Amino acid sequence: MKQLYKFLSSRYQNLFLEYKVNFAPRYGNGLPPHLQLYELINSQRSDYKRLLEQCLEFKTHFFEFKVLKDESNPELPAWNNGFLPGLDIVTLYCLVALIRPNVYLEIGSGNSTKVVRQSIRKNNLQSKVISIDPQPRAEIDALADVVIRQTLETATYSITDALDENDILFIDNSHRILPNSDSTVFFLEILPRLKKGVVVHLHDIYLPYDYPQFMCDRFYSEQYGLAIYLLSNPDRYKLLLPNYFVSEDTELSGVLDEVWENQSLRQVEKHGGSFWFVIQ
């Protein structure tokens, strides 16, 4: 019934292919990871460990967060929110606090905006929050300094071109590389223009593994574009944190045990899907 509803509803678009494709994970998910991507990502694991250790400086901040069902203030971040898992909340909060960006520009707003605003408040930052999202999942107008209610593909280059060293570009959009989609615009028109030192984030990235089956079923394709960039020009992109890789690695994921072992966080989902890198 759900598939029939999506087929008939005007809310959804249908994509018809003349050649059958088996939408299934090719790497990971019981199969080996993509070898070259694994070697590239794994080669910088000591840097990830150091950054995660820095996150422990803020561990008491996270003990104040509540799970969503217990949080009555819609402007505060919450665990188990259904969109931004635990590791991604921790690392987003910490990277904003550590990098101290003049500008935090996000494409796709909601739970991430709450985390960033809380980091700005608690750490006495002066960061300017800019939100580009036609329909944010959570009401964030009160949390952003500049609100642009349109899609990325209709926005002007001047917004991203203005980003400088240590500014953050946080991408959490449609995740699909399609004609005139926001992901296509990002990879073909925005990423090549970013200045040296800009910090970039993409969400729902599983590299060096493939998407899990449920995301293959949703035709997610964004991480393939990212993989092409990383493999073809690895020197231009300094990896900061590949959170799914961290989640799957016992040594790296264990760095934050001091956070997760707190009694108030025992039921929090601890994995992540954020992928952070810096333009070189």
N, C-alpha and C positions, 0 to 999 in steps of 0.2 A: 504494500500500500504506500509506503514511504517513497519508493522509486516512482510509482505511478503519479503521486502528488507532485514530485519534482519535475516529472516529464510534462505534466499538464499546466503547472502553475506558471504564471507570467513573472513570478519572482525569480525564476531560474532560467538560465540559457542552456540549450542543448548543443552538444558538439557531436557531429556525425562524421565518422571516419570511413573511407572507402576500403581501407585495409585493416584487418583485425590486428590489434596490439595486445599482448599479454602484459597488463599493468601489474607488475610484481617486482619485489625487491631483487636487485641483481647483486648487491654487495651487503654483507652483514645479514642480520635476521636469519642466522643459522648458516650463512655462507661466509667466506673470507671477506674482509674489507677490501676496498679498492687499494691495491698495493702502493702505487705512487703517492696517493693522497695520505695513506696511513704513514708512510715513511716521512713525508713532509710535515704532517701534523705532529707526529710522535717525536720528531727531532727537536722540538722546542718545549718539551714537557717540563724541563727544569724551570723555564720562565713561567709556565702556568702555575707550578707549585709555589714559586715565590710570590706570585700575585695572590693566590688563594691564601697564603699565610698572612699577607697584608690585610686580607678581609677579616681576619680574626680580631684585628684592632677594634672592629665595630660590632663584635658579637653581642654585647649587651643591648645594642640598639634593636637587634632582631628579637630579643626576648620580649620586647614591648608590643610586637605585632600580634594580632589575633587571627584566628581562622575566620573565614568569611562569615560563617553562620553566627559568630559571636561579635562581629564588628558592626556597630550601629552607625558609625560616622562614614558616609560615602566618600569622603575626601582622603581617608587613610588607606594605606596598602593593607592587604590581607592575604594570608596563606590560603591555599586550596581554593583559589578563585576560578579555576577552570580554564584559564588562559595563560597565565604566567606562573610556571612552577617554581618551587623553592630555590633551587640553585640559581635560576635566572633573576629572582628577586634579590638575593644576596649579592650577586656580582654586579647587577645594575646599580644598586645602592652604593656599593663600594667604589666602583669605577667612577661614578659621578663625584663621590667624596674625594677620591685620590687624584683624579685628573683636574678637577675644578674647572670645567669648561666655561668659557664666556657665554657660549650658546649651546643649548641642547635642542636639536631639531629632530622631531619624531614624525615619521610617516606611519600613521596608525596609532591611535591613542586609546587610553583606557587605564588598565591596571598599571602599566609602565609609568604613566604620568603621575599616578599617586606615589609610586616608589621614588621617582625622581624628586618630586616636590618635597617629600618627607626628608630625603637626603639633603636637599638644599636648606631646609629649615633647621635640621638637627646639627648640621656642620657649618652653619653660618656662611653659606655660599652666596654669591651674587649672580649665579647663572641665570640666563634668560631662557625660558622655555617657549618654544614655538611648536605648535601642533598643526599638522596638515592631515585632515581626515574628514571626509564628507559626512560620515555617520559613526562617530566614536562609540565603542561598545559601552563605555561608562561616561557619565557626564563629567567632563573635565574642563569646561570653559573657565571655571573659577580657579583652576590650578595652572593654566597656561597664561603666559604673558602676552602671547600673540596667537590668535586663533584663525586658521585658514580653513574654511569649510568647503574644500573642493578636492578633487582627486589629484594625485601626483602628476598624472599625465597632462593635466590642464594648468598646472602651476608653472611659474616662470623660473628660468635658470638662475635668476638673480638671487634667489633664496639659498640655494645650495652652493652657488659660486662664492657667496659671501663667507662661507665657513672657513675658518683659519685653524692653524695648529692648535691641537688640544680641544677643539670644538668636537661635539659628538653628533653624529648622524645615526639615528636609531630607526631602522626599517622593520616594520611588522605589517605587511600589506597583504595582497591577494595571494602571494606565493606562486603565481602561475605566469610563466613566460608565454604570452600569447600576443597576437597582433594588437598593438596599441594598449597593452596592459601596463599597469604601474611597474611591474617587475621588469618588463622589457625596456621601458623608459629608463629605469634605474641603471640597468647594465649597459645599455647602448649610449645613453646621453648624459647621465649624471656621474657614475663611477669614474669614467675616464677623465673627467674634468676636475675631480676633487684635488685640493691642494695637499702638499706634503704635510703630514702631521695630523690630518683629520682622522678622528677615531670613528670607525664604522661598525655598526651592529646589524646583523640579520637574524631573524627569529625562525624557529622551526627548521633548523639546519642540523642534519645528522651525519655530516661528513666526519670520517672517511667511510661511513656506512650509507646505505641507501635509505630512502624513506621507508617506514614501516608500511605494511599492507594497507592500513586504513587511510594513509595519506596518498598512497598510489591510487586508491579508489577515488580519491578526490582530485586526482590529476595534478598534484603539486609538482612543480618543476624548477622552482627558483634555485635550488641548491646546485643544479647542474650548470647553470650559468656561473655561479660562484666557483665551482670546481674548475671550469674551463679557465677562468682568470687565474686561479691559484697555480694550476699546472703549467700554464703558458708563460707566466711572468711572476714567479714566486718572490723575486727580489723586491717587487713593488709593494707587496702586502706583508707587513710584519704581523704575525698572528699573536693575538693577546690571550684569548680564551675561547676554545671550542667546547662549549659546555656539555654537549652530548658525549663527546669523546671523554671528557672528565668523568661524566656519570658512569661510563662503562669501564673506567680504569680504577682498580681497587686502591692503588697508592694515592692517586690524585683526589679521588672522591673522599678518601679518608682524612684529608687535611682539614675539612670542615666538621669533623666529628664533634669538636668542642661546641659547635653551634647546635647541631642536631640532637645531641644528647641531653640538652636542657629539657626538663620535664614538660614545659609548655609546648615544645616543638616535636614531641615524639610522634605525632600523627601527621606531620607535615610531609607532603610529597617532596622528595629531595633531588629529583633529577632536573635536567635542564635541556634547553634547545637553542640557547643563544650562541651566536658565533661572532666574536669580536676580532677586529684587525685594525691596523693603522696604515695609512697611505705613506709610503716611503719616497 
